[in-house]
Amino acid sequence: MYFYQIPPVPKFFKGFKRPQIKPSAAEFENKKTGQKEKLIARIASKKDLKGISELNLKLFRDQIKFDPVMNLEWTRSRDGQKYLKHRITRSDGFVEVIENPKKNLVAYLVGAIVKRPPYRIKANYAELESIIVEPAYRGANLGTKLVSDFTSWCRQNKIDYVSLLVASQNDSAIKFYKKIGFKEYDLTMRLKLADKQ
């Protein structure tokens, strides 16, 4: 989970199908309260921007233990809000949310169709850019459902490869991704040259 360049060329996005996943409901027992709740998974709309932003900030706060240079101000910045709006509204983006009976968002996934890197074979590519499930709602396959819906949409758009970035120390996320079929491919490495003054 890292961020993202929104390609500037509008021609690239013509012809992609907007997500058409119908809202679905499932009963879930909240670990925190012990109560059963009806959760609804659906494609995000502009009205979800605030809830998605709040979850995205929680994701960043969680990820900072793996990557201390995460910018916790980015989500609420002009660029962060523009990025999320584009993913919600443009035909190359996919944003699915899961809400509880109080209409609070408890999970989301953001992904997009991306340009082929010039050094890769001619194929269609997408990236799973970020995903989070609130701790009280984990263990009920919500993440698996989100990824499944995203990859279904990718198939509808004739995507050949879906990639994602994950912190190398994030063992639980790596285990989750491997369990649903992702395999290690590239390895990103970093060298810290100096401490900040």
Secondary structure, 3 states (H helix, E strand, C coil): CCCCCCCCCHHHHCCCCCCCCCCEEEEEECCCCCCEEEEEEEECCHHHHHHHHHHHHHHHHHHCCCCCCCCCCCCCCHHHHHHHHHHHHCCCEEEEEEECCCCCEEEEEEEEEECCCCCCCCCCEEEEEEEEECHHHCCCCHHHHHHHHHHHHHHHCCCCEEECCCCCCCHHHHHHHHHCCCCCCCCCCCCCCCCCC
